């Protein structure tokens, strides 16, 4: 029998207590470092670039955490900080900490700056899996928006009509297919009609109707009357069966005709696409201003917008709607990290919540951005469904150092229920606008200061955004060597094109660019309108409008010649079949129905039918 | 270094005056949790208390943790899969996880980490087999190997040296 003395090691109580105390002291001493590393690690995972923190000061008894020297690297520019804050003071709720949840009641940022230079690169090598995945998605999105460069080479040579292969014209293929299908349907229906020929049944029924109308029982006798009635009933049944078959066939043929007429509509649409395709083969420049604007600015604008898309995807990834269990990478350690699974529905506290945050930013100097800004963040959380309200961010300019300037920005991230939705709105005047490299015009457009506007609405996987820049004192710079007078400047040559475009745009001092994005990540669309596109279109029209028009007209004639014969055949085949079907199915059906009704009526008069 | 060794040695001498095969085996079985599961976890602090308070062999616990540490590393992928299965795929357990996720203190154990949960569950499944195997092993060791070692010249030489003191730390 083991006694309590044998079972317990009483002497160990004191050393154990001391050991636990030691562990407690070490934990308290290391808590600051622990918090610092947790913020750096989680921040780096979310941002996709290094997040550095100089120090963290956790005052457990006061429920206050003070973070100093926060630097968040811009993932697109590893030597630049997205945001830098000298000090962040957070008032932390203590009860949720026991559940390993961080609920910050208020948070104040001091000494916030944007776009500051870093001493060391903030790139993460290798980047986190999430970051890689998101970047791949955004690159794919950008790839789908790639714009064809303006083509001028077609102008240099005579229009090569032979380049248009009939086999590559979709309308031609559709027309051939439609004719073949019409022929095939005609053959099938004719075979069915032959088997179903109702003429004999109609004639027999008409004869019986006539006999019944002239009915004389004395002359026919009892046997004759019985035979007449029996024949009439039997014919009536036969007519019912023929009528059902004809009605079924009528339905089938109508459906077939609807499909064939649909094919004719498709042919009409395909003809337009064929013309555009053939035009592309000839490498003729478009004279349409939006298309020109998209060709000139498309790639540069997509590159500019990529970070916006990246951040919307980051928000979507790290703040999913609903209460389903979520997976996050486990904390780094010598052992395998594993996956942390959170169960948002199990706790009244989100994993992270910032109830109310205030950011005061003062940008000094006389620059365009100089002034005092105030930002307000409400309900920033990792589990919006637990918090139950959207995250709201508002930024405003409280006072400007130079000139009348304005800036307003707001964002509402509603991830409470699926599908999640985000709206973002930004507008400002007197801002530093981007500079675009435009290889097509062999130049650089420096927008300088001006007005910028961005509106974005995302719901589920659909997104619509508009971006606008207006600048009234732009500068144009050559990015390559100017074409030498000795170079070939014939129409369609590269030197000719560059000179034409440069001359068209370099005189512009006011530039307006309006961009619209819509669609999904896998099916995006972009439209750009700009006075730069108008200027290029005007210059092109003046220089080569007539050549293009002539080439296009020849092209249209050739495409029409190749396609029209087959299209006419298809249309005729469908129309003839339609008329034939109406005559051979519709009319007999009508006749059967009529004679059936007459026969039924005569039998009813004899009192042989209810 | 020697001071530290002596300190530990004296601590063990004081705490482990008797060491039956059962006590050593219990120490190994309980200590194996330090090797099998991620070391810096709240449950390991609790287990440290249990080992200290109950009269199990502390050198045995050290041996258990050292022997099973490489096993833990090797089995991490299995623990990861097991923990993931329990946390996400067993619907019967879902209400349990939701409840304890919102219960104070328990989330501090990181039970919701796949590797940690998988390794703790595996340790619960293995603790008795480890105990019985260790008890058998210690008995066999004392009856055969330890007797033979005691008769060797090298043993007497080592016994006379300081190295023996270190060895005694790990002897039951």
Contacts between the chains, C-beta under 8 A, distances in Angstrom:
chain1	res1	chain2	res2	distance
A	6	B	55	6.1
A	7	B	54	6.5
A	7	B	55	5.9
A	8	B	53	6.1
A	8	B	54	6.5
A	8	B	55	6.4
A	9	B	15	5.9
A	9	B	52	6.8
A	9	B	53	6.1
A	9	B	54	6.7
A	9	B	55	4.8
A	11	B	14	6.3
A	11	B	15	6.3
A	12	B	15	5.6
A	12	B	52	4.3
A	12	B	53	5.9
A	13	B	53	7.0
A	15	B	11	6.9
A	15	B	15	7.8
A	15	B	52	7.1
A	16	B	48	7.8
A	16	B	49	6.0
A	16	B	52	4.2
A	16	B	53	6.6
A	19	B	48	7.4
A	19	B	52	7.6
A	20	B	45	7.6
A	20	B	49	7.3
A	23	B	45	6.9
A	95	B	104	7.8
A	98	B	104	3.9
A	98	B	105	5.8
A	98	B	108	7.3
A	99	B	101	7.6
A	99	B	102	6.3
A	99	B	103	7.4
A	99	B	104	5.7
A	99	B	107	5.0
A	100	B	107	4.0
A	100	B	108	5.6
A	101	B	107	7.7
A	325	B	87	7.3
A	325	B	88	6.2
A	325	B	94	8.0
A	325	B	97	7.7
A	327	B	88	7.9
A	330	B	113	5.0
A	330	B	114	7.4
A	330	B	115	6.7
A	333	B	38	6.3
A	333	B	40	7.3
A	335	B	38	5.1
A	335	B	72	7.1
A	335	B	73	6.5
A	335	B	76	5.9
A	335	B	115	6.5
A	336	B	76	3.9
A	336	B	77	7.0
A	336	B	79	7.8
A	336	B	80	5.9
A	336	B	115	5.3
A	337	B	115	7.2
A	338	B	76	7.8
A	338	B	79	7.6
A	338	B	80	5.0
A	338	B	83	6.5
A	338	B	84	8.0
A	338	B	113	5.0
A	338	B	114	4.1
A	338	B	115	3.2
A	338	B	116	6.8
A	338	B	118	7.8
A	339	B	80	7.4
A	339	B	84	6.4
A	339	B	113	7.2
A	339	B	114	4.7
A	340	B	110	7.4
A	340	B	112	5.7
A	340	B	113	5.2
A	340	B	114	7.9
A	341	B	84	7.8
A	341	B	87	4.5
A	341	B	88	6.3
A	341	B	97	7.6
A	341	B	112	4.9
A	341	B	113	7.9
A	341	B	114	7.0
A	342	B	101	7.1
A	342	B	112	6.5
A	343	B	97	5.4
A	343	B	98	4.7
A	343	B	101	4.2
A	343	B	102	7.9
A	343	B	112	7.2
A	345	B	98	5.6
A	346	B	97	6.9
A	346	B	98	3.5
A	346	B	99	6.2
A	346	B	100	7.6
A	346	B	101	3.7
A	346	B	102	4.3
A	347	B	101	5.6
A	347	B	102	3.4
A	348	B	102	6.9
A	349	B	102	7.9
